[in-house]
Amino acid sequence: MKDRFLAYIQYEKRYSPHTVTAYRTDLDQFFTFLSAQYQITDISVIDHSMIRSWLVFLMEQGDSPRSVNRKLTSLKSFYRFLLKEGVVENNPMRRVISPKTSKRLPEFVETASMSALIGHMQGVEGFPGLRDMIIVEMFYNTGIRLSELLNLKETDVDFSSDTIKVMGKRNKERIIPFSKKFGTLLKNYVKEKENSFGQHPELFLTDKGGKMYSKQIYLIVNKHLAGFTTLDKKSPHVLRHTFATHLLNNGAELNAVKELLGHASLAATQVYTHNTIDKLKRIYKQAHPRA
């Protein structure tokens, strides 16, 4: 049933490969625990108390409430599938309470620091340096996810309209505009890539002309952010947060930012408004005579 469920979310629900892998890992951990703790192999005899004991086990071994809740999400989806298929008659997840998590605001790079970073990267020569600059600028100019950037093809970039086509979660396509200035830099990068490796469908390549992988992208972003921010996290996702926060700080509508980010609901985008409100409060305290 686990394999059927994974095939279902991959091919029918169109979950991303990353999500499918995460669900597989979570379910494997769950069933390994049940086998070791209760010697259970029959899904139908699993009850809510066994699931709760798994949560306790996860918390005791140091998993954060956020991590435990993510695993619970995998299990909830699995049991919804089992009910749909008629494998179980009752859903034990209904009696399982998720651990409380503190709300964590997205971290972002301040405008001045971001400008300093981009200014520092200007004027680089050679393929590796130009590629790294374009990667950092791509995250900041478009707000795309790491997985989306990895899958970009040259044909996804439309220089005539200054837009880029992105395939997001669940194979949902969206079009993101970029600035003329970034478009010029991107053209220069594509020419440099072709001079180095000839025609290649992938937009971003390794130093040797191969397809890039996620860890390599992460290390590039981390290295360049390290000199310009003291944030604990220096990842591509921080640049995505920065993109959204800077747009809202400069008057962008929340719905527009939602579409640019590829969020399924407005609730996912609204978390960025807290950062904007914090900025407004600081400005108010600095500027208002009665603050």
Backbone torsions as a table, in degrees:
resi	resn	phi	psi	omega
1	MET	NA	-32.2	179.0
2	LYS	-63.2	-44.6	179.9
3	ASP	-64.7	-38.7	177.0
4	ARG	-64.7	-39.0	178.2
5	PHE	-64.4	-44.8	-179.5
6	LEU	-64.4	-37.6	176.4
7	ALA	-66.3	-36.3	179.7
8	TYR	-63.7	-47.9	-177.9
9	ILE	-73.0	-25.0	179.7
10	GLN	-78.7	-45.3	-171.2
11	TYR	-100.0	-30.8	179.6
12	GLU	-96.3	-45.7	178.8
13	LYS	-82.7	-16.2	178.0
14	ARG	59.7	42.1	173.6
15	TYR	-69.6	154.1	-179.6
16	SER	-69.0	155.9	176.8
17	PRO	-55.7	-36.9	179.4
18	HIS	-62.4	-43.9	-179.6
19	THR	-67.1	-41.6	178.8
20	VAL	-61.1	-42.3	178.3
21	THR	-63.1	-41.3	179.5
22	ALA	-64.2	-42.7	178.6
23	TYR	-63.7	-41.8	179.3
24	ARG	-61.0	-45.4	179.8
25	THR	-61.2	-44.7	-179.1
26	ASP	-62.1	-45.1	-179.1
27	LEU	-68.0	-37.8	176.8
28	ASP	-61.5	-42.7	178.6
29	GLN	-63.2	-41.3	-179.0
30	PHE	-62.8	-48.6	-177.1
31	PHE	-72.5	-29.9	174.9
32	THR	-65.2	-40.6	177.9
33	PHE	-63.7	-47.0	-178.4
34	LEU	-62.8	-38.9	180.0
35	SER	-65.7	-41.3	-178.4
36	ALA	-75.1	-38.7	-174.0
37	GLN	-85.4	-38.6	-173.1
38	TYR	-123.1	-1.9	-176.9
39	GLN	54.5	42.3	-177.0
40	ILE	-100.8	134.7	174.5
41	THR	-126.1	-10.9	-178.4
42	ASP	-97.9	118.0	-177.7
43	ILE	-59.8	-36.1	-172.5
44	SER	-66.4	-18.7	-178.5
45	VAL	-94.7	-1.2	179.3
46	ILE	-73.1	129.5	178.1
47	ASP	-120.0	177.3	-174.1
48	HIS	-64.5	-31.1	-178.7
49	SER	-67.3	-34.1	177.5
50	MET	-68.2	-39.5	178.5
51	ILE	-66.7	-40.1	177.7
52	ARG	-62.2	-39.3	179.7
53	SER	-65.0	-32.5	175.7
54	TRP	-65.4	-41.0	178.2
55	LEU	-61.8	-43.0	178.3
56	VAL	-61.0	-43.0	178.4
57	PHE	-59.6	-45.0	-179.7
58	LEU	-62.7	-43.9	-179.4
59	MET	-65.7	-39.0	-179.1
60	GLU	-67.6	-29.2	179.4
61	GLN	-87.5	4.0	170.9
62	GLY	104.5	4.2	177.2
63	ASP	-67.1	138.3	179.4
64	SER	-74.8	157.6	175.8
65	PRO	-55.4	-35.5	179.2
66	ARG	-65.0	-42.1	179.1
67	SER	-66.9	-41.3	178.8
68	VAL	-63.5	-40.8	179.7
69	ASN	-65.1	-33.6	177.5
70	ARG	-65.7	-40.6	177.5
71	LYS	-66.5	-35.7	177.0
72	LEU	-64.9	-35.7	177.2
73	THR	-60.8	-41.6	176.8
74	SER	-61.2	-43.5	-177.7
75	LEU	-69.0	-38.1	178.0
76	LYS	-62.7	-43.1	178.2
77	SER	-63.0	-39.7	-179.5
78	PHE	-63.2	-43.5	-178.8
79	TYR	-72.0	-30.9	173.6
80	ARG	-62.9	-38.1	177.3
81	PHE	-66.5	-42.5	180.0
82	LEU	-62.6	-39.5	177.1
83	LEU	-65.1	-42.8	179.9
84	LYS	-61.3	-37.7	-178.6
85	GLU	-84.6	-5.1	179.4
86	GLY	76.1	17.9	-179.3
87	VAL	-75.7	-36.2	176.8
88	VAL	-124.6	154.3	179.7
89	GLU	-98.0	-27.2	-179.2
90	ASN	-125.3	148.2	179.9
91	ASN	-102.1	106.0	-179.1
92	PRO	-67.4	-17.1	-178.8
93	MET	-67.2	-19.9	179.3
94	ARG	-65.1	-21.9	-178.8
95	ARG	-105.6	13.1	178.8
96	VAL	-106.0	122.6	-178.8
97	ILE	-95.4	130.0	-179.5
98	SER	-73.7	143.4	176.4
99	PRO	-62.8	145.4	178.5
100	LYS	-75.0	139.9	177.9
101	THR	-122.6	145.5	176.4
102	SER	-77.6	143.8	179.1
103	LYS	-72.8	125.8	-177.9
104	ARG	-112.7	118.2	-180.0
105	LEU	-74.2	144.9	178.4
106	PRO	-62.1	134.0	175.4
107	GLU	-82.3	143.2	179.8
108	PHE	-145.3	159.1	179.7
109	VAL	-87.9	134.4	178.6
110	GLU	-62.8	153.3	-176.3
111	THR	-57.3	-44.7	-178.1
112	ALA	-63.1	-41.5	179.7
113	SER	-67.1	-38.1	179.5
114	MET	-67.3	-40.5	178.1
115	SER	-63.8	-39.8	179.4
116	ALA	-64.8	-40.5	178.7
117	LEU	-63.1	-48.0	-179.2
118	ILE	-64.3	-40.5	177.2
119	GLY	-62.3	-38.0	179.9
120	HIS	-65.6	-33.2	-176.0
121	MET	-85.3	-11.1	179.3
122	GLN	-66.7	147.8	176.0
123	GLY	83.3	7.4	178.6
124	VAL	-68.7	152.4	179.8
125	GLU	-124.6	157.0	179.9
126	GLY	86.3	156.1	-174.7
127	PHE	-61.0	-50.4	-176.0
128	PRO	-59.5	-45.2	-178.7
129	GLY	-65.5	-41.9	179.5
130	LEU	-66.9	-40.6	177.6
131	ARG	-61.1	-46.0	-179.3
132	ASP	-61.2	-40.8	179.4
133	MET	-63.2	-43.8	-179.0
134	ILE	-65.6	-37.1	178.6
135	ILE	-61.8	-48.2	179.4
136	VAL	-62.1	-45.4	-179.5
137	GLU	-67.1	-34.3	179.6
138	MET	-62.2	-45.1	177.4
139	PHE	-61.1	-43.9	-175.6
140	TYR	-75.7	-32.7	-178.3
141	ASN	-80.6	-26.4	-174.9
142	THR	-120.5	-20.3	-179.7
143	GLY	71.3	20.3	-177.0
144	ILE	-74.4	161.7	177.9
145	ARG	-80.8	161.2	178.7
146	LEU	-59.1	-46.0	-179.5
147	SER	-62.3	-34.2	179.5
148	GLU	-70.0	-40.5	178.8
149	LEU	-64.6	-40.0	-179.2
150	LEU	-61.5	-30.1	-175.9
151	ASN	-94.2	4.3	-178.7
152	LEU	-67.6	137.7	174.2
153	LYS	-111.7	158.6	177.3
154	GLU	-56.9	-37.0	-177.7
155	THR	-69.8	-11.6	177.5
156	ASP	-77.4	-15.5	-179.0
157	VAL	-94.6	126.0	177.3
158	ASP	-112.3	99.2	-176.9
159	PHE	-72.0	-21.9	-179.8
160	SER	-70.0	-30.4	179.9
161	SER	-112.8	1.7	-178.1
162	ASP	53.5	52.7	178.0
163	THR	-135.7	162.0	176.9
164	ILE	-133.2	137.2	-179.9
165	LYS	-94.6	126.1	-175.2
166	VAL	-122.2	134.3	174.8
167	MET	-97.5	107.5	-174.5
168	GLY	-91.8	-157.8	-178.9
169	LYS	-63.5	144.8	179.6
170	ARG	56.5	34.1	176.3
171	ASN	57.6	34.3	177.8
172	LYS	-92.2	119.6	-176.1
173	GLU	-89.4	142.5	173.9
174	ARG	-143.0	157.5	179.6
175	ILE	-111.3	127.6	-178.0
176	ILE	-119.1	128.2	176.6
177	PRO	-79.4	156.5	172.1
178	PHE	-138.1	166.2	-174.2
179	SER	-75.0	157.3	176.9
180	LYS	-59.8	-39.4	-178.9
181	LYS	-62.6	-44.5	178.4
182	PHE	-67.1	-35.5	178.1
183	GLY	-60.0	-39.6	177.9
184	THR	-64.0	-43.6	178.2
185	LEU	-63.0	-40.1	-178.9
186	LEU	-66.4	-38.6	176.6
187	LYS	-61.7	-43.7	179.1
188	ASN	-62.2	-38.6	179.0
189	TYR	-65.3	-45.1	-179.1
190	VAL	-60.5	-40.6	177.7
191	LYS	-63.6	-42.6	179.3
192	GLU	-64.4	-39.5	178.5
193	LYS	-63.4	-43.5	-179.9
194	GLU	-67.9	-35.9	176.7
195	ASN	-65.0	-33.7	-176.7
196	SER	-83.7	-39.6	-171.4
197	PHE	-130.6	3.1	-178.2
198	GLY	77.2	-167.5	179.9
199	GLN	-68.0	130.2	179.5
200	HIS	-147.8	130.6	-176.4
201	PRO	-66.0	-31.8	-179.1
202	GLU	-69.8	138.8	179.8
203	LEU	-74.0	-39.5	-178.1
204	PHE	-115.8	132.0	-177.8
205	LEU	-126.3	159.6	174.9
206	THR	-74.0	175.6	178.7
207	ASP	-59.8	-24.1	-178.4
208	LYS	-102.1	5.4	176.0
209	GLY	91.3	12.1	178.1
210	GLY	-93.5	173.7	177.8
211	LYS	-71.5	134.9	-178.1
212	MET	-76.1	159.2	178.4
213	TYR	-123.3	162.2	-169.5
214	SER	-60.6	-41.1	-178.6
215	LYS	-61.9	-36.0	179.9
216	GLN	-67.1	-42.3	177.5
217	ILE	-62.1	-43.8	-179.9
218	TYR	-59.6	-45.1	-178.3
219	LEU	-64.7	-36.9	178.0
220	ILE	-62.4	-48.7	-179.3
221	VAL	-65.1	-43.8	-179.2
222	ASN	-60.0	-42.7	-178.4
223	LYS	-62.4	-43.9	-176.3
224	HIS	-77.5	-31.9	177.2
225	LEU	-72.5	-27.9	-174.4
226	ALA	-56.0	-34.1	-177.5
227	GLY	-84.1	-2.8	-172.3
228	PHE	-132.2	2.4	176.9
229	THR	-150.6	151.1	177.9
230	THR	-101.8	11.1	178.3
231	LEU	-59.2	145.3	177.1
232	ASP	-64.8	-42.2	179.1
233	LYS	-95.6	131.7	179.0
234	LYS	-131.6	68.3	-171.3
235	SER	-120.3	168.3	173.7
236	PRO	-56.3	-34.1	-178.6
237	HIS	-67.8	-29.0	175.3
238	VAL	-64.0	-37.0	177.0
239	LEU	-68.8	-33.5	174.7
240	ARG	-64.3	-43.8	175.7
241	HIS	-61.6	-39.9	-179.3
242	THR	-63.8	-44.3	177.0
243	PHE	-54.0	-50.9	-176.9
244	ALA	-67.2	-43.6	-177.9
245	THR	-65.7	-43.4	-179.9
246	HIS	-65.4	-36.3	176.5
247	LEU	-62.2	-47.5	-178.8
248	LEU	-67.4	-37.9	178.1
249	ASN	-62.9	-24.3	-178.7
250	ASN	-104.4	19.8	169.3
251	GLY	97.1	7.5	-179.9
252	ALA	-67.9	145.4	176.9
253	GLU	-72.8	144.5	-177.1
254	LEU	-60.9	-40.0	179.8
255	ASN	-63.4	-36.8	179.5
256	ALA	-66.6	-42.2	178.4
257	VAL	-64.5	-38.4	176.6
258	LYS	-57.5	-45.9	-179.1
259	GLU	-67.2	-40.0	-179.9
260	LEU	-64.5	-38.3	-179.2
261	LEU	-78.9	-19.1	-178.3
262	GLY	77.8	28.7	178.0
263	HIS	-75.8	144.0	179.7
264	ALA	-75.4	-29.7	-179.3
265	SER	-136.9	159.5	-179.5
266	LEU	-69.0	-26.5	-179.0
267	ALA	-59.5	-35.5	-180.0
268	ALA	-67.9	-28.5	-178.0
269	THR	-86.0	-27.3	-173.3
270	GLN	-64.0	-19.4	178.9
271	VAL	-59.5	-28.2	-179.0
272	TYR	-72.6	-20.7	-179.7
273	THR	-67.5	-24.1	178.3
274	HIS	-64.7	-39.8	176.9
275	ASN	-63.9	-39.6	179.9
276	THR	-65.5	-42.4	179.3
277	ILE	-63.9	-39.1	177.3
278	ASP	-59.3	-41.3	179.2
279	LYS	-65.4	-42.6	179.0
280	LEU	-62.0	-38.6	178.2
281	LYS	-63.2	-41.7	178.8
282	ARG	-63.4	-43.3	179.2
283	ILE	-63.0	-42.4	-179.9
284	TYR	-60.7	-46.1	-179.0
285	LYS	-65.4	-33.0	-179.4
286	GLN	-77.0	-33.5	-169.4
287	ALA	-104.0	-27.6	-174.2
288	HIS	-83.5	131.5	-177.7
289	PRO	-59.1	-27.8	-176.4
290	ARG	-102.4	7.9	-177.2
291	ALA	-73.2	NA	NA
